[in-house]
Amino acid sequence: MEHLPIGVIRQSDFFGETITFVKDVDEKSLSSVDHSTLIQSKNQFNQKNDNNDNSQPEPPKSTQADDSISEATSSFDGMSLCILSRGSANLHTGNDSDGPEARAFHASALAWSEILRHASDWNCNNEHGSVKSITTAPMLTVAAVAPVVAQGGSHYLRRIDRLLDATRDSATATPQSLWAIANNAVSFRDAVLSTTPESSGNNSDSEPIQHLLTPRERWHMHALHQLLQNNHRDAMGAYLRLLELFPGDLLGLSLALDVAYALGDANSALRAATNVSTYWTERDGGALRFQQSHPAQNLANSLISVGLSSSSGSSRASTAERLAETAIARDSDGTGGTSVWALSHCLASEGRSSEMVSKLATTDGAQFYEACGYLHFHTRMKGYGGIALLDCRRAGAGRSALRLYDGGFGRDIEYSGNNVEGLERGGEEVCLREMRVPTSVRSDVADAVGTMFSGWFGGSGKSAGDGASQKGQPLNDSDGAGQGLIDQKKQRPKKRTMEDVLCWLPPNPLLLTHGTALLLRLTLCDAIPESDDRWADLRAAWTVALRSDNGSDDSVGNQTPVEFMPMAMIASSLVMEPDKLHLNAVSQPLQIAMQGFHKMGKLMKLGQLKMAPLSSQKSDTSHVEEWREVLYLIARARDSCERWEMPTGMSSSTYLLADAGDNSSSAPAHPIGWDFDMRQFLEYSLCHAAMQVGDYESLCLARAICSEGTTLRSNCAELWWRYGQVLDMLGDDVAAENARAASVSLGSGEGGASF
């Protein structure tokens, strides 16, 4: 049995994993602590000891510490379930006065604010007279901070901190800076226990080193330490090692998938899933189903299916689909969001867009992920639903997909003040100032009905007056009593609380990437014009996301807020200058892709509020040549810069720009995005550029891309229709008619607008 000093307690969570709590341990009994990131000690007993400086503070009672640990562990369990299910398996139920999406936001905010309070209480250092003591529980910080940094980066964490600053002096206690809590927690990643302060300096080989944290917790701390520096690739390596040693750690698996998705590294996501899949298969009743299944088995199946679906391999997709369908059949409320995420990649890899629509873009399908409000996950699934509608190419598909965009991405950008109008008003700090958590419709209606009956039958009697006085609100006349109470209920408190901030979050780079992908598809299929104001709002949102304001902390000052996420760099390059997207060298394919998409965005005038007059536009010849350059750049990026060109072959540098020289080629080439997400940018943009150029070689490239799509995803109606358009331009009328017939047979043009 492990011998622990007084004040160090190990507690098991819901999944049977160990959490370490350190309560008032002498700082001298710990070594190898990173003091540069520790929260400064504070004397909480100064006011009590002003009259007697020699008096010693009374230590906390053990029963109070035990109760605090129990409450903190319960909060950790609730937040872990929220993270694993993306908000659907939540112990809290949000209020519903502002609709189901706001209810999902509120439910996740309740779990998040609870764990943040415990993490703040358990990550502080105190001074008891001349003795400095340590109080910490690093795993609480992992649950509170790690998913945010994994998906949004350290700059996004600082944005949330700035919004929380406005609530510091409110009646409801707000935790200290999330950035400070996170750095304080990771400072104990290599902390070592010593039995006595004197023994810490002895280098005895007879006694093994006893670390403060368990090996599993240390891997989490090292991964979080890398995430805080926006070093997601090293964090990915830490999570893979964690899953090798502790395959039952579902929180580690979920964070590994988030990091792999941010990096666009499908192979790492696949490794994370396969490292633990057999472990969880054996706990699903065993190979012969003689054992009782693990209580977290369904969550494990859904997360594993996400990792398996990251690549378009048919065998892996079929296995992932089976696991996701099993999980969603057993527990649709808890695993619906992650299972639908996996199913969207599985179905898209085979072009089964009609099934994607039923899972993502219908009322019945939306119920699977409607409650997944943690970090806007349900908005991302709406984006997948919009893409599925466009792939089906049914009547009214563009309007339905646009409705999903406006109800998800557009709404999030608007309420947060990240659009053009919001920036004119002062940005997200001003626009979010009035946002409050929703109220409960049931309580509002019940109170209103009770007040109306009191007004009708009680007149101006004492009972009605007593009821009003108990609520502390004056009653209106009998005719307007109910409406008056509803209006008073809708009035929000003047001061924002932590729940208000965490309920109405600004969009992070991952959310904007999904929104850009859907809006690009809507533009390329002529559902909206290139001059649509939504592009201007999206450009404003990217401008806010790219702001780097870290105060005096320059630990991540050598990176832009999107530099850790290649897909975000490509998406934002449509409306932003590529030079503003990175400060360090990037791989040559990524650099060339950003240049190609930025030039494409300029040619399409995306995000520009005013279109240039026709008389000032360039000649047709110049316009075609510019599109030819876009085509070449994106084609090179798609082929990893190994595209053959005559006459110099693979070593051709004819179209290489100065920015893509030695500096960019020195960076290693890493994956940019998962297959499904990359197709929304590369494949459709290449075909659009090729048809804009219109010459034989360009159309042959478009034909090859469409041929690849119809071969691998033969059930997609939009692919066949686009293939027919390319064949028409090549003059192959018979094959073009056959391709259009195949598209119609798959449902193109049928039905009406859905959802």
DRENDOVO-124762 format. One record per residue (C-alpha): residue in three letters; y negated, z negated, x negated. Coordinates in steps of 0.02 Angstrom, whole numbers, plus 50000, padded with zeros to 5 digits. Layout:
BEGIN
alaYZX;...
END
This chain:
BEGIN
met500005000050000;glu498275004349937;his497254989249882;leu495454990649940;pro494014978949898;ile493094969550033;gly491944981050130;val492994996950110;ile493975000950267;arg495115015650309;gln495195020750492;ser496275034250575;asp495475046850691;phe496225055450843;phe497175067850735;gly497905054450622;glu496765058550475;thr495935044650374;ile494075040650379;thr493315029050250;phe491975016550300;val491015007150166;lys490044991950227;asp488824982750112;val489764985649950;asp488884980649789;glu488174996049706;lys488784989749536;ser490594990649595;leu490465009649611;ser490355022149470;ser490185041149459;val488945041149603;asp487655054949606;his486095044049616;ser484935059049623;thr485375062249806;leu485565044349866;ile484445038250006;gln483215025749933;ser483675007649963;lys482694997950092;asn482554979350121;gln482854976350305;phe482614957650287;asn480864956850214;gln480064951350376;lys481334937450401;asn481164931050222;asp479284931450203;asn479154912450220;asn480604908750105;asp480904921249967;asn482424911649902;ser483374912250066;gln484844924050073;pro485104935450224;glu486554931550336;pro487944944350312;pro488524953850466;lys489974946850561;ser491654955450541;thr491864957650727;gln490224967150737;ala490764978250593;asp492434981650676;asp491574986150839;ser490384997750747;ile491825006350657;ser492775008550820;glu491255016250905;ala490905027550756;thr492705033550750;ser492675037150936;ser491065047050913;phe491865056550768;asp493355060950878;gly492225067451015;met491205077950895;ser492775084750811;leu493425090750980;cys491715098551013;ile491765107750846;leu493555113850861;ser493315120251039;arg491515126151009;gly490945114151144;ser492185116551286;ala493335101651248;asn491885089551259;leu491965071251308;his490215072951380;thr489685082551535;gly487975090251529;asn486755091351674;asp486735107351775;ser484995109251849;asp484585123951734;gly486235133151752;pro487925133251664;glu487255138851496;ala485995124651487;arg487365112751542;ala488445118451395;phe486965116051277;his486665098551346;ala488485093051334;ser488575098051151;ala486895089951116;leu487525073351186;ala489045073251071;trp488005079150924;ser486615066250946;glu487905052350960;ile488755056750796;leu487055058950711;arg486535041350758;his488155034250688;ala488005045050532;ser486235038750504;asp486755020550528;trp488225022450410;asn487315031750271;cys486005019550211;asn485755008250062;asn485034990650079;glu484304977749964;his484904959849994;gly483734950649881;ser484114956849706;val485764964649756;lys485844982849807;ser487234986949929;ile488005003349986;thr488445007650166;thr489195024650196;ala490455034450299;pro490365052250230;met491545060350355;leu490345056250496;thr489075067050405;val490325081150388;ala490555081850577;ala488685080950606;val488055093250476;ala489425104350402;pro489625116750548;val487745119450555;val487625123450369;ala489215134050373;gln488515145350509;gly486645144550480;gly486405139650299;ser485405125450224;his483735133250275;tyr484255132450458;leu484685114050436;arg482915111250372;arg482225120350525;ile483115108050638;asp482445093750532;arg480665099950559;leu480945100050747;leu481675082550741;asp480155076350646;ala479155077050807;thr480315063950886;arg480245050950748;asp479045039350838;ser479805040851011;ala480595026351104;thr482325033351073;ala482795030550892;thr482945046750796;pro484015047250638;gln483265050650470;ser483225068150397;leu484865077650415;trp484575084750243;ala484415067150170;ile485965060850263;ala486995075550201;asn486465073750020;asn486755055050027;ala488535057850089;val488995070649956;ser488365059149819;phe489995049149840;arg491135064249817;asp491765057749649;ala491355039149669;val492595027349583;leu492985009449632;ser493034995749502;thr493734978249533;thr492284969549445;pro490604975549385;glu491114971849206;ser492684982349216;ser491744998049258;gly491355000649075;asn493124998249014;asn494105014048976;ser495845007249004;asp497235019749023;ser498405006849098;glu497535006549267;pro497395022649368;ile495695027949431;gln495425022949612;his494195034149703;leu493145027549845;leu493635041849960;thr495335049149999;pro495785066049920;arg495525074650087;glu493785067250105;arg493345071949927;trp493775090249960;his492665089650115;met491245082050013;his491375095049876;ala491375109050006;leu489855101550094;his488975099749926;gln489185118449897;leu488645122750074;leu487025112950052;gln486635124349905;asn487055139850009;asn488515142749893;his489725147450032;arg490935156549920;asp491325141149816;ala491415131049977;met492715143450040;gly493765139849886;ala493645121249918;tyr494205123250098;leu495695134050048;arg496245120649925;leu495995107550060;leu497125116950181;glu498465119150047;leu498545100350022;phe498195094750201;pro498775108050324;gly498535096350471;asp496645095350447;leu496005105450595;leu494195101250556;gly494445108950384;leu495245124450463;ser493795126550585;leu492505124950446;ala493485137050336;leu493455150050475;asp491575147550499;val491255149950313;ala492415165050302;tyr491525172950450;ala489815169950372;leu490425177950211;gly491255192150305;asp492855188150208;ala494315192250322;asn495585189350184;ser495015171350161;ala495105168450348;leu496865175450347;arg497355164250202;ala496645148950289;ala497655152750446;thr499285156950359;asn499175141450247;val499375130250399;ser500265141050528;thr502045135550488;tyr501515117350482;trp500875118450659;thr502325129050719;glu503505114950670;arg502445102750769;asp502525113550924;gly504135104950974;gly505015110550815;ala505975126550785;leu507195122050925;arg505875113351034;phe506785096551019;gln505215086950969;gln503665082351065;ser502195093751030;his500685087550935;pro499205083451050;ala498105095550953;gln499385109650953;asn498425120951072;leu496825119450973;ala497795123350814;asn498585138950892;ser496895145650947;leu496095142750776;ile497565150550685;ser497445165650799;val495625167850748;gly496105168750565;leu497525180850598;ser496415192250702;ser495075193750567;ser495895209550499;ser496415224750599;gly498235224750545;ser499325228350696;ser500685215750653;arg499435201750625;ala498465206550782;ser500035205450890;thr500465188350820;ala498685182350844;glu498655188951022;arg500265179651064;leu499595163250994;ala497925165151083;glu498735169351249;thr499895154351232;ala498455142651193;ile497375149051335;ala498835147751458;arg499185129751410;asp497385123451400;ser496065135951453;asp494715122451463;gly494945116351285;thr495445132251194;gly494645145751300;gly493185149351183;thr494135151051019;ser495575160151104;val494385172951178;trp493595174951007;ala495295179150934;leu495775190351080;ser494165200351064;his494625205150885;cys496445208550932;leu496015219651080;ala494625228550986;ser495795232850843;glu496805243450966;gly495335249751069;arg495875240351226;ser494115239251289;ser494585237351473;glu495545221451433;met494085215551329;val492935217751478;ser494085207251588;lys494135193451456;leu492285193551409;ala491165202651532;thr491775197551704;thr491465181651802;asp493275176251783;gly493305180051597;ala491645171451563;gln492375155051627;phe493425153951469;tyr491905152351355;glu490525147351476;ala490605129051420;cys490575133351233;gly488745129151203;tyr488915122151028;leu487805132450911;his487615146351042;phe489455151251035;his489485157451215;thr488015168951178;arg488995176951036;met490445179951156;lys489235188051278;gly488785200051139;tyr490615204551120;gly490695207251308;gly489215219051300;ile490055229251162;ala491655229951265;leu490675236851414;leu489915250451306;asp491635254851236;cys492315256951413;arg490895268851454;arg491025265951640;ala489615269551761;gly488225256951738;ala488975250251576;gly487295251151488;arg486415240951623;ser487805227951623;ala487775226351434;leu485885224951435;arg486005211151565;leu487155201651449;tyr485935203851305;asp484455197751407;gly485425183151479;gly486025177751307;phe485115183351151;gly483505187851238;arg483435171051327;asp483755161351166;ile482415170951072;glu481175168751214;tyr481335150151249;ser481285146051063;gly479655155351038;asn480445167150911;asn479785182750999;val478115191550982;glu477285181451119;gly477985165151050;leu477305168550877;glu475595171750952;arg475695154851038;gly476115145650877;gly477975147950847;glu479495137650888;glu478665120850851;val477425124150992;cys478555133351115;leu479995120951103;arg478815106351127;glu478975107451316;met480855110351323;arg481845095651394;val483675092651433;pro484165097951609;thr484335085651752;ser485805083651870;val485745093952029;arg486935082152119;ser485855066852090;asp484275076452134;val485005082552298;ala485755065652341;asp484105056752311;ala483155070052408;val484335068952558;gly484235050052557;thr482345050552554;met482255063252695;phe483375052552807;ser482335037252764;gly480775046752814;trp481515053252977;phe482325037353041;gly481415023752946;gly479655029952979;ser478445019452880;gly479645004652887;lys479944992552750;ser481624999652694;ala480925016452647;gly479495008252556;asp480684997052463;gly481735011952411;ala480205020552342;ser479575005152255;gln481255002752171;lys481115019952096;gly479355016252044;gln478705031752136;pro477635032752293;leu478395041152445;asn477595056452521;asp477495058952708;ser479135060952802;asp479045079752809;gly478845082152620;ala479765067052554;gly481295076552492;gln480315090252406;gly479135077552331;leu480565068052251;ile481345084052183;asp479695088952105;gln479525071752027;lys481305072751962;lys480935089451878;gln479485082051782;arg480065079551603;pro479555064951494;lys478055068751385;lys478915064151221;arg480375074351158;thr481975065551112;met483345070250991;glu484415076751135;asp483005088551184;val482935095851009;leu484805097850991;cys484975105251166;trp483705119251139;leu484025125550964;pro483165140750886;pro484305155650847;asn485165155250678;pro485505170650568;leu487275172350636;leu486655173350816;leu485305185950769;thr486615196650681;his487645197750840;gly486085201450942;thr485575215350823;ala487305223150832;leu487275223851022;leu485485230151030;leu485885243850904;arg487355249451008;leu486265249551164;thr484985260351074;leu486245272651002;cys487045275551173;asp485325278351252;ala485395262951363;ile483665258151297;pro482365268551204;glu482025266251020;ser480285259651063;asp480965245551173;asp480005229251157;arg481635219751127;trp481645226750951;ala479925219550919;asp480515202550980;leu482065203750871;arg481005208150721;ala479925192850756;ala481485182050764;trp482085188650596;thr480365185350523;val480485167050575;ala482265165650511;leu481745172450340;arg480375159750315;ser480825148050173;asp479915131450190;asn480885117850101;gly479435106550059;ser479615098349890;asp481485101649882;asp481865117249781;ser483765115249775;val483945131149877;gly482285138849827;asn483155152449726;gln483905160449882;thr483275167750044;pro483875160150209;val485085174750239;glu485695178250063;phe487335169050091;met487795180450238;pro488005199050197;met488115204350379;ala486455195850415;met485665205250270;ile486265221850340;ala485725217750518;ser483995211750468;ser483715226750353;leu483505237550509;val481825229050540;met481425220350374;glu481115226250197;pro482715224550093;asp481745216749948;lys481315201850059;leu483135198350101;his483765192749930;leu483105185249770;asn484685186949668;ala485755201949623;val486905208249760;ser488365220249753;gln487985238749745;pro488805242949914;leu487775229550000;gln486175235049915;ile486445253249963;ala486905248550141;met485285238650161;gln484275253350097;gly485155265350215;phe484945254550369;his483135250650328;lys482745269150315;met483665271950478;gly482635258350562;lys481025266350498;leu481535283550561;met481955276350732;lys480365265550726;leu481355250050776;gly480275234750801;gln478625243950798;leu477525239650944;lys476625256550946;met477445273250923;ala476595286250815;pro475865301050911;leu476855317050909;ser475535326350812;ser475685314450665;gln477565315250651;lys478395324450508;ser479105341850516;asp480885344750574;thr481445349350398;ser480775333250322;his481515323350467;val483245330750438;glu483165327450252;glu482745309250282;trp484215307450400;arg485295315850270;glu484815302250146;val485235288950275;leu486915296950303;tyr487295297650118;leu486785279550085;ile487815272350228;ala489295283450185;arg489245277150005;ala489205259250066;arg490675262550182;asp491685269750037;ser491215255449919;cys490135267149813;glu491645277949766;arg491185293149870;trp491485309749783;glu490025321549769;met489925338749690;pro489795342749548;thr489875326249453;gly491205317549556;met491325298749570;ser490045295749433;ser488675304449531;ser487055294849538;thr485985308049622;tyr485515297249770;leu485505280349684;leu483805272249703;ala482975262049568;asp483365245649656;ala485225249249649;gly485285250249460;asp485965238349331;asn485425222249420;ser486375225749580;ser487915232749494;ser488095216649393;ala488515206749550;pro490345206949601;ala490805216849756;his491315205349898;pro491765209350079;ile490275211650193;gly490995208050366;trp492535207350475;asp493185224150534;phe492605223050714;asp490845217650669;met490625230250528;arg491125244650644;gln489625241050756;phe488475245250611;leu489365257450495;glu490395268350610;tyr489145271250750;ser487655272950633;leu488565285850527;cys488995296450678;his487215295250744;ala486485300350575;ala487725314750556;met487245321750727;gln485405320150681;val485705330550524;gly486825342950615;asp487495352950467;tyr489325356850441;glu489715343850307;ser488865329850402;leu489775334050563;cys491415334650469;leu491105316850411;ala490745311750590;arg492325320550647;ala493345311250517;ile492625294550571;cys492975298250755;ser494725304350711;glu495065287950622;gly494455278450775;thr495465288250902;thr497015286350794;leu496895267550772;arg496035263350937;ser496645277051052;asn496275267151212;cys494385267051186;ala493515278951307;glu491875279051210;leu492735284851050;trp493495300051136;trp491835304351218;arg490915303451052;tyr492295313650970;gly492015327051101;gln490145327451064;val490475330150878;leu491745343850914;asp490485352251029;met489225352850888;leu490565360050773;gly490905373850900;asp492675368450945;asp492455369551133;val494285368051182;ala494595352451078;ala492955345051139;glu493475347451320;asn495155339351285;ala494295324451204;arg493145322251354;ala494645323451470;ala495505309651371;ser493945299051389;val493895301751577;ser495735297551592;leu495355280851508;gly494045276651640;ser492445284351572;gly491145286251708;glu492145276751840;gly491635261551940;gly489935253451935;ala488965239951848;ser489955223851825;phe489515205751792;
END
